[in-house]
Amino acid sequence: MTDLSKLSSEEIAVLLKQKREEERQAALKKREAYEGIRAELVQRVSTKVRSVCEEVKGLHTFCVSEMGAFRQVLAEYGQLRNAEQMNYTVQEGDFKIEVKACKVKKFDERADAAATRLIEFLQAWIQGKEDGQDNPMYQLAMTLLERNKYGDLDYKSISKLYDLEGRFNDPEYSAIMSLFKESHLVEGTSVNFYFSEKNTMGVWTRLEPSFNRL
């Protein structure tokens, strides 16, 4: 161990500099190790998640095709109340499939133009704000503009943007809201599939092909 009392101030300064450099190098190696572990983890998880997402998309496509074809069979055998009936249940043994459809409100191409204009408006609007992109109204509006898994704007979310018109109090914002309202359509149909199985107690339990339902 070095006896610091026998060293000059210059020599002590050199030792301190070496010590700091060693600590810096150790910190860099530790950081590189952490970043390497993080990158490997994210890569493995993302690969698995993307694979499962593709499989679930395949399941949806499969159900749309198979259940759509079976609906024709139901119609031919007179198992539907009328030609417009979209909701029905199919059961065999301890497995049950429920098909539920509902009309959904959508937008035409004018909504895409309105969304682009709104983003440009919001980005210009926050230029005069101290908190910038951290501004709560900006974050709320941008969140409401997020699209669903099909790439469509959400009708309920866009409707909430109308409530902010008075708070923004700007002619451009009002014009954008008017464009959204003009683009409303009620032509979409959402078809959802629900799967259930009967447990050993004879009770139907829902099978959820969802990560967060496990």
C-alpha positions as CSV (number, residue, x, y, z in Angstrom):
1,M,0.0,0.0,0.0
2,T,1.3,3.4,-1.0
3,D,2.3,5.7,1.9
4,L,0.7,9.0,0.8
5,S,2.7,10.9,3.4
6,K,5.9,10.3,1.4
7,L,4.4,11.5,-1.9
8,S,4.5,15.0,-3.3
9,S,1.3,16.8,-4.1
10,E,2.0,16.2,-7.8
11,E,2.4,12.5,-7.3
12,I,-0.8,12.4,-5.3
13,A,-2.6,14.2,-8.1
14,V,-1.4,11.6,-10.6
15,L,-2.6,8.8,-8.3
16,L,-6.0,10.5,-8.0
17,K,-6.3,10.9,-11.7
18,Q,-5.4,7.2,-12.2
19,K,-8.0,6.2,-9.6
20,R,-10.7,8.3,-11.3
21,E,-9.8,6.8,-14.7
22,E,-10.0,3.2,-13.2
23,E,-13.4,4.0,-11.7
24,R,-14.6,5.5,-15.0
25,Q,-13.5,2.5,-16.9
26,A,-15.2,0.2,-14.4
27,A,-18.4,2.2,-14.7
28,L,-18.2,2.0,-18.5
29,K,-17.8,-1.8,-18.4
30,K,-20.7,-2.1,-15.9
31,R,-22.9,0.0,-18.2
32,E,-21.9,-1.9,-21.3
33,A,-22.7,-5.2,-19.5
34,Y,-26.1,-3.8,-18.4
35,E,-26.9,-2.5,-21.9
36,G,-25.9,-5.8,-23.4
37,I,-28.2,-7.7,-21.0
38,R,-31.0,-5.3,-21.8
39,A,-30.6,-5.5,-25.5
40,E,-30.6,-9.3,-25.4
41,L,-33.7,-9.4,-23.2
42,V,-35.6,-7.0,-25.4
43,Q,-34.6,-8.9,-28.5
44,R,-35.8,-12.2,-27.1
45,V,-39.0,-10.9,-25.7
46,S,-39.8,-8.9,-28.9
47,T,-39.2,-11.9,-31.1
48,K,-41.6,-14.0,-29.0
49,V,-44.2,-11.3,-28.8
50,R,-44.2,-10.6,-32.5
51,S,-44.5,-14.3,-33.2
52,V,-47.5,-14.7,-30.8
53,C,-49.1,-11.6,-32.3
54,E,-48.8,-13.1,-35.8
55,E,-50.3,-16.3,-34.5
56,V,-53.2,-14.5,-32.9
57,K,-53.8,-12.6,-36.1
58,G,-53.9,-16.0,-37.8
59,L,-56.4,-17.2,-35.3
60,H,-58.7,-14.2,-36.0
61,T,-58.5,-14.7,-39.8
62,F,-59.2,-18.4,-39.2
63,C,-62.3,-17.7,-37.1
64,V,-63.6,-15.1,-39.5
65,S,-63.4,-17.6,-42.3
66,E,-64.6,-20.7,-40.5
67,M,-67.4,-19.1,-38.5
68,G,-68.5,-17.0,-41.6
69,A,-68.8,-20.2,-43.6
70,F,-70.7,-22.0,-40.7
71,R,-73.1,-19.0,-40.5
72,Q,-74.2,-19.9,-44.0
73,V,-74.9,-23.5,-42.8
74,L,-76.9,-22.1,-39.9
75,A,-79.0,-20.0,-42.4
76,E,-79.6,-23.0,-44.7
77,Y,-80.8,-25.1,-41.7
78,G,-83.1,-22.3,-40.5
79,Q,-81.1,-21.8,-37.3
80,L,-81.1,-18.0,-37.6
81,R,-84.0,-15.8,-36.7
82,N,-83.5,-13.7,-39.8
83,A,-81.0,-13.1,-42.6
84,E,-79.5,-10.1,-40.7
85,Q,-78.8,-12.0,-37.5
86,M,-75.1,-11.7,-36.7
87,N,-74.9,-12.9,-33.1
88,Y,-75.1,-16.7,-32.4
89,T,-73.6,-19.4,-30.2
90,V,-72.2,-22.8,-31.3
91,Q,-71.6,-25.5,-28.6
92,E,-70.3,-29.0,-28.8
93,G,-69.5,-31.0,-25.7
94,D,-67.6,-28.8,-23.2
95,F,-66.6,-26.1,-25.7
96,K,-68.6,-23.1,-26.7
97,I,-68.0,-20.4,-29.3
98,E,-70.0,-17.1,-29.2
99,V,-70.0,-14.7,-32.1
100,K,-71.1,-11.2,-31.4
101,A,-71.2,-8.4,-33.9
102,C,-72.1,-4.8,-33.6
103,K,-72.1,-1.7,-35.8
104,V,-69.2,0.6,-35.2
105,K,-68.8,4.3,-36.2
106,K,-65.9,5.0,-38.5
107,F,-64.5,7.8,-40.5
108,D,-63.8,8.4,-44.2
109,E,-60.6,9.8,-45.7
110,R,-61.3,13.3,-44.5
111,A,-60.5,12.2,-41.0
112,D,-56.9,11.4,-42.0
113,A,-56.6,14.9,-43.3
114,A,-58.1,16.3,-40.1
115,A,-55.7,14.1,-38.0
116,T,-52.7,15.5,-39.9
117,R,-53.9,19.1,-39.4
118,L,-54.5,18.5,-35.7
119,I,-51.0,17.1,-35.2
120,E,-49.5,20.2,-36.9
121,F,-51.8,22.5,-34.9
122,L,-50.7,20.8,-31.6
123,Q,-47.0,21.0,-32.4
124,A,-47.3,24.7,-33.2
125,W,-49.5,25.2,-30.1
126,I,-46.9,23.8,-27.7
127,Q,-44.2,26.1,-29.0
128,G,-45.6,28.9,-26.8
129,K,-45.9,26.6,-23.7
130,E,-43.1,26.3,-21.1
131,D,-43.8,22.6,-20.6
132,G,-43.8,21.8,-24.3
133,Q,-44.7,18.2,-25.1
134,D,-45.2,17.6,-21.3
135,N,-48.3,19.9,-21.5
136,P,-51.3,17.8,-20.3
137,M,-53.7,19.1,-23.0
138,Y,-51.1,18.3,-25.7
139,Q,-50.6,14.8,-24.3
140,L,-54.3,14.1,-24.0
141,A,-55.0,15.2,-27.5
142,M,-52.2,13.2,-29.0
143,T,-53.3,10.1,-27.0
144,L,-56.9,10.5,-28.4
145,L,-55.4,10.5,-31.9
146,E,-53.9,7.0,-31.5
147,R,-55.1,4.4,-33.9
148,N,-56.3,0.9,-33.1
149,K,-54.7,-2.3,-34.2
150,Y,-56.4,-2.0,-37.6
151,G,-54.9,1.5,-38.2
152,D,-58.3,3.2,-37.7
153,L,-59.1,6.3,-35.6
154,D,-61.2,5.4,-32.6
155,Y,-64.7,7.1,-32.8
156,K,-65.0,7.5,-29.0
157,S,-61.6,9.0,-28.7
158,I,-62.1,11.5,-31.5
159,S,-65.4,12.4,-29.9
160,K,-63.6,13.4,-26.7
161,L,-61.5,15.9,-28.8
162,Y,-64.7,17.9,-29.3
163,D,-64.8,18.6,-25.6
164,L,-61.5,20.4,-25.8
165,E,-62.6,22.9,-28.4
166,G,-63.5,25.5,-25.7
167,R,-60.3,25.0,-23.9
168,F,-58.1,25.5,-27.0
169,N,-60.4,28.3,-28.2
170,D,-58.8,28.6,-31.6
171,P,-60.5,28.9,-35.0
172,E,-58.1,26.3,-36.6
173,Y,-58.9,23.8,-33.9
174,S,-62.7,24.4,-34.4
175,A,-62.3,23.9,-38.2
176,I,-60.4,20.6,-37.6
177,M,-63.2,19.4,-35.3
178,S,-65.8,20.3,-38.0
179,L,-63.8,18.2,-40.5
180,F,-63.8,15.2,-38.1
181,K,-67.6,15.6,-37.7
182,E,-68.2,15.7,-41.4
183,S,-66.2,12.5,-41.9
184,H,-68.4,10.3,-39.6
185,L,-69.6,7.1,-41.1
186,V,-71.7,4.3,-39.5
187,E,-70.7,1.5,-41.9
188,G,-68.3,-0.6,-40.0
189,T,-69.2,-3.9,-38.3
190,S,-67.1,-5.3,-35.5
191,V,-67.2,-9.1,-35.1
192,N,-65.8,-10.5,-31.8
193,F,-65.3,-14.1,-30.9
194,Y,-65.6,-15.5,-27.4
195,F,-64.5,-19.0,-26.3
196,S,-65.6,-20.9,-23.2
197,E,-65.1,-24.3,-21.8
198,K,-66.9,-26.2,-19.1
199,N,-64.7,-27.1,-16.1
200,T,-65.0,-30.1,-13.9
201,M,-67.7,-28.4,-11.8
202,G,-69.8,-27.9,-14.8
203,V,-69.3,-24.2,-14.9
204,W,-68.5,-22.3,-18.1
205,T,-65.3,-20.4,-17.9
206,R,-64.0,-18.0,-20.6
207,L,-60.9,-18.8,-22.5
208,E,-59.0,-15.6,-23.1
209,P,-56.3,-15.7,-25.8
210,S,-54.8,-12.6,-24.2
211,F,-51.5,-12.4,-22.3
212,N,-53.0,-10.2,-19.6
213,R,-55.9,-12.5,-18.9
214,L,-53.7,-15.4,-17.8
